[in-house]
Amino acid sequence: MQVEEPVTIPLAFDPEPVLIPPTKQLYPGWNAIGFTDLEPLPAKTTLLAVQDIWTFMFSFNAAEQKYNASIINGGTGSHSDSQLMYPGQGYWLFVTDEGMLPAIGA
């Protein structure tokens, strides 16, 4: 944008402080999530703050054009909550109640 004369642009700042760590509000049903750590972590670790409300989660493998195996809270075998979550990967998470999911990395 180019202007011929000086222009005053008012700025409005949010009076609420930044939440540390940043959090994502979760609502009952499906929620799109990810996480920001530098290394993969088990789902049960990543989702510890919402362990009482999440039931299952899945992600899409773009290279293979298919969904990965679901991860089930308390699950075993191929659906174990010990499966790794990867930074930068998007996930669909199903929760039964509202909750706050904090960021776990910087």
C-alpha positions as CSV (number, residue, x, y, z in Angstrom):
1,M,0.0,0.0,0.0
2,Q,1.3,3.4,-0.9
3,V,-0.1,6.7,0.4
4,E,0.7,10.3,-0.5
5,E,0.4,11.8,3.0
6,P,1.1,10.6,6.6
7,V,-1.6,8.3,8.0
8,T,-2.3,7.4,11.6
9,I,-3.1,3.8,12.2
10,P,-4.5,3.1,15.7
11,L,-3.4,-0.1,17.3
12,A,-5.5,-2.0,19.8
13,F,-3.7,-4.5,22.1
14,D,-5.3,-7.4,23.9
15,P,-5.4,-6.6,27.6
16,E,-5.4,-10.4,28.5
17,P,-1.9,-11.9,29.2
18,V,-0.6,-14.6,27.0
19,L,-1.3,-18.1,28.5
20,I,2.0,-19.9,29.2
21,P,2.1,-22.5,27.8
22,P,-0.3,-21.7,25.0
23,T,-3.4,-24.0,25.1
24,K,-6.0,-25.3,22.7
25,Q,-9.6,-25.4,23.8
26,L,-11.1,-28.8,23.1
27,Y,-14.8,-29.4,22.7
28,P,-16.9,-32.6,22.9
29,G,-16.5,-34.5,19.7
30,W,-13.8,-34.3,17.0
31,N,-11.0,-31.7,17.4
32,A,-8.1,-31.0,15.0
33,I,-4.8,-31.0,17.0
34,G,-1.1,-31.3,16.6
35,F,1.8,-30.7,18.9
36,T,4.9,-28.6,18.9
37,D,7.7,-30.6,20.5
38,L,10.9,-31.3,18.6
39,E,10.9,-35.1,18.9
40,P,8.1,-37.7,18.6
41,L,6.4,-38.6,21.9
42,P,3.9,-41.3,22.9
43,A,0.3,-40.2,22.6
44,K,-0.3,-40.9,26.3
45,T,2.4,-38.4,27.2
46,T,1.3,-35.8,24.7
47,L,-2.3,-36.0,25.8
48,L,-1.7,-36.4,29.6
49,A,-3.5,-33.1,30.4
50,V,-6.7,-34.5,28.8
51,Q,-6.3,-38.2,29.6
52,D,-9.7,-38.4,31.3
53,I,-11.6,-37.0,28.3
54,W,-9.9,-38.3,25.1
55,T,-11.1,-41.7,23.7
56,F,-9.3,-42.1,20.3
57,M,-7.3,-40.3,17.7
58,F,-6.2,-40.9,14.1
59,S,-4.1,-39.2,11.4
60,F,-3.8,-39.3,7.7
61,N,-0.8,-40.6,5.8
62,A,-0.5,-38.3,2.8
63,A,2.3,-40.3,1.2
64,E,0.3,-43.6,1.2
65,Q,-3.1,-41.8,0.9
66,K,-4.7,-43.7,3.8
67,Y,-5.5,-43.2,7.5
68,N,-3.0,-44.5,10.0
69,A,-4.1,-47.0,12.7
70,S,-6.2,-45.3,15.3
71,I,-4.7,-44.7,18.8
72,I,-7.1,-45.6,21.6
73,N,-6.8,-44.2,25.1
74,G,-5.6,-47.2,27.2
75,G,-5.4,-49.3,24.0
76,T,-3.0,-52.1,23.3
77,G,-1.2,-53.6,20.3
78,S,-1.5,-51.6,17.1
79,H,-4.0,-49.2,18.8
80,S,-1.8,-48.6,21.9
81,D,-1.6,-45.1,23.4
82,S,2.1,-45.7,23.4
83,Q,2.2,-45.1,19.7
84,L,4.2,-42.0,18.8
85,M,2.8,-38.7,17.8
86,Y,5.0,-36.6,15.4
87,P,5.6,-32.9,15.5
88,G,4.0,-31.1,12.6
89,Q,1.5,-34.0,11.9
90,G,-2.2,-33.2,12.2
91,Y,-4.5,-35.5,14.2
92,W,-8.2,-35.8,14.7
93,L,-8.9,-36.3,18.5
94,F,-12.2,-37.4,19.9
95,V,-13.0,-36.1,23.4
96,T,-16.1,-36.6,25.6
97,D,-16.0,-33.3,27.4
98,E,-14.4,-29.8,27.2
99,G,-10.8,-29.5,28.1
100,M,-7.6,-27.5,27.5
101,L,-4.6,-29.1,25.7
102,P,-1.4,-27.3,26.5
103,A,1.5,-27.0,24.1
104,I,4.3,-29.2,25.3
105,G,7.3,-27.9,23.3
106,A,8.7,-24.6,22.2
